[in-house]
């Protein structure tokens, strides 16, 4: 089921707002605001002015709603997904233009966060960019919120962040803009053979992470009208660390069995990655490979936010326009 958030829900400021595991209760003027996450209830006295994001996944959404993010964690600079600062390529130029400072590369540092003198710190609950292990230290610096993105669409994450930062109107505007793009794309797209499988393929290890219907990637494909393939009941796949809802890890003999869609959509991938999958002898018998229904969607799509989701729409339109 696709969770569709109405503009009316997004724009609720007064009363009590309950959003996807994180709730905010606003006073008459909007602030102070009580926010509840997995670690308890926090009181935000005013709209934050110095936000530190320890998660590169969350940073893109903060930039999209023009929240005052002053610093961000980063990944390895200059790799397939990141620019020279370690920011994700889909929003790296925006971050530079707004002079967002790089906190650290990879492993989180409480000292680096404290040096920015933030009035709000955001942590992702899961994923490689999670600084959850430092929660106790970070929460002594400033109000610290844990945001779980592995069971939400990027729109739901955007709405949630709009609520906790006071940028509700900006979040609603971004979603409305995307909805127009989505409606136009759906008019132009002729769907390829269904159902489809969404994945990130790692050629070196002959393994893949399968995006589930709960993932932002899976939700986006369903919003476009695609049907996600269901894993075979007999498949013994392991969910990452037993905690994440957005991916299923596939390797060994499970890899071919799990890639059972009539079409394969490769997120965080380019033509080189698609070629590696198609030439893997263990996958040569797959219907999607035999029928040439393997589609790389670009290296900017590893994490979905307003920027990368918009790129997916453009690529889908280019691939499947009638």
N, C-alpha and C positions, 0 to 999 in steps of 0.2 A: 504494500500500500504506500502511495506517495503522500507525504505530509505537505499540504499546501497551506501556506501562511497568508492570510488575507491582510490587506493594507490596514484594515481597522485594528487587527490584533497587533500589528507592528507599531502602530502609533499610540497604543495605550501608554499613558504616562502616569495617570492618576489611579489610585486604588492599588490593587495587588496584581502583579503580573507573574504568571507561572510559565516558564519557558524551558522545556526540555531538560529537566533535572536541575535547573538553576532558576531560582525565583528572586524577584526584586519587588520590594514594597516601597512605594514612593510617598513622600509627604505631599501636602497640598501644592507646594511650589516645585515638586520634583526631587528635592534634596532636603535633608539627608535621605538616603536610600538604603534599605536593608536588603542584602543579597545573600542567598543561601546556596552553597555548593556542597560538594561531597565532604568538605572539612568543617562545615558548620555555617553559622550566620555571621555576616560581616556588615558593619555599618560604614557606608561611604558618605562622608559629611558634605561633599560637594562634587560637582562634575570634575573628573580627573583632568589635570593639566600636564602631567608628566608621566606618561604610561611607558613602562618597560615590558616588552614582550620577550619571554625566554624561548618562544617557539616560532620558528620561521613559518610554520603553517598558519599560525594566527596573525602574524604580522601583515600578510597580504590583505586579509579582511579588515584589519584596523586601518590600513592605508586607504582602502576602498571607501570607507565611511568617513574619511578625513578626521579620524580620531587623533589626538595629540600624542602619538607614539614617538618617543624621543630616542629609543635605543632598542636593539633587537639582537637576539642570538643569531648565529649564522652557521652554515654548513661549510664544508671544504670549498675554498674559493676555486673558481675556474674549472669546476667539473662539468659533467654533462647537464646538470640541472641549475648550476649557480653561476653568478657573475664573478668579477674579480674581488668582490668583498665577501663572497659567500652568501649573498642574497639570491633568492630564487629569481630566475630570469624574467618571469612574467611581470614582476613588480619592482625589480632592482632599480630601474631608472627613476621610478616614482620615489623610492626610498632615498636615493641620492639627492634628488631635487628638493626633498624636504629635510635633508641633512640628518637623517636617522643614523645614529652612531652604532657601530658594531660593538656588541658586548664582548663576545668571545667566539671562538670557532669550535664547534663540537661540544665538548664537555662544559657544562654550566659552571659559573663562578659567582658565588654570592658577593664577593668583594667587588666584582665588576658591576653587578647590579646596584649595590649600595652607593658606589661612586657617582651614579647618575641621579641620585636623590629623587627617586620616583615617588609619586603619590598613589600609584596603583601598579601592581605586578600581576602579569598573567602567565599561567603555566598550563601546558597541555597535559591532559590526563594520561595519554598513551603516546606511543610512537617514539622514534629515535630522537625527536627534539623535545622530549619531556624532561623538565627539571624537577620532577616531583620529589626526588630524593632530597632536594634542598628546601623543601617546603617550610620546615620549622625555622631554618635560618632566614629565609626570605620574608616570612611573615612577621619577623621582628623589625624589618626595614620599613614596610608599608603594607596596607591591605593587599592580600594576595589571593587571587581567585584561580580555581582549577577548572579549566574548560575542557569538556570531553567532546571531541569532534569525530570519533570513530563510528558513531551511530547516527550522524546527522548529515543532511545536505549542506552544501556551502551556504545556501540561503538561510537555513536555520542557525548556522553559526554566526552569520552576519547579523541576523536579527537579535540574537543573544548578546553579541558584543555591542550592538547599538543600545541595548537596554542598560548595560552596566557602565557605558561611557557617556550616556546622555546624547548619543548620536542617532536617535531613533529615526528622525526624518531623513537623514542621509542614508541609513540602511534601507529604508522603504523606497527611496528614490533609486538606489542602485538595483534593487530587486525589480522594481517596475521597469527600469531600462532594460534589464536582462529579459524580463518576460516578453517585451516587445520583440527583442532579437529572437527569442525562442519561438514565438508564434510565427514569425516570418520564416525561420528555418524549417519549421514543420510543414509549412506550405510548399516549400521547395524540394524537400527530401523525399526520395522514393526509397523505402526501407529495403535493405539487402535481405537475403534469406535469414529467417528467424528459427530458433532463438539465438542469442549471441552470448559470447563469453568476453568479459572484461578482465584484463590482467596486466601485470608488470612482469616481463620476462627477463631472467638473468642468464645470458648465454654461457657465461663461464662455469656456472654450477648446474646448468641444465635444470633450472628450477623456476618457479613462478609464484607470485602472490596473486591470488584470484580475488577480484573485488566482489564483495557480496552485495545483495540488495540493500543492506543497511549502510553501505559506504556512500560517500558523496559522489563517487564515480558511477556506481550502480544507479543511484537515484537520478543522476543527470541523464543517463541513457534511457531510463524509464520515462522521464519527462519528455524526451524526444520521440517516444513511441516505440522504443525497442523493448523486446522481451528478453529477460536474462535467463540463460540456461540453468537448469537445476542440476546440482551435482548428483551423480549416481548414488543410490542409497548404500551401495556396498563399498563406496570409496572411503578409505581410512585416511582422511586428511586431518592435519592438526591446525587448530587456530593458534595464531601467534601468542605464545606465552599463556594461552588459555584465557586471555583477558580482552582481546580486541574483537570488535564486532565487524570491522570493515574488511578484513582480509582472511583468506584461507591459504595456508602454505601448501604448495604442491611440489613434490620432488620424486625422483626415482620412478617407479612404475605407476605412481599416482598421477604423474604429470600428464601423460597422454589421456588417461581416463577423465581427468578433470577438465581438459580443454575440449569439451563436448558440444560447444556451440557451432552452429552452421557458419557463423562469421566470428572472427576473433578481433577484438579491439585492444590494441596494445598501448596502454598509457605509459607515459614517461619513456617513450621509445621513438626511434627514428627508422629510416629505411634500412640502415645497417642491422638494427636489432630484428626487424621483420625478416630480413634475409637470413639471419642466423636461425630464427625459428623455423622458417620454411625449409632450410637445408639440413635440419636436425633429422637424421634417419629414423629416430624413434618417434617422430611426429609426422613422417611423410604420409602415413595412411589416413590422417585426419581429414574429414570432409572439407573443412575450411581451407586446409592447405591444398588439397587436390583441386578444389574449385576456385582457388586464388581469391579467397575471401578473408585475407589477413591485412589489417589496416593499422599502421602506426599513427598515433595521434599527436606526436611531438614530445620532446623532452620537457616542455614547460608544464606538462599535465600530471606530474607526479603528485603534487598537492593541488587540490581544487580550491579556488577562490573566485571572486568576480572576474579577475583578469584572465586566469587560465580557462575558466568555464566559457568565457566569451570566445577564446581562441578555439576551443573544441567545437563550438557552434559554427565558426567559419570553416573549419576543416571538414566537418560533416557535410556542410552545404556544398563545399567543393567536391567532395567525394561522391555524393549521392543526389545531386540536383537532377531533377527530371529533364 
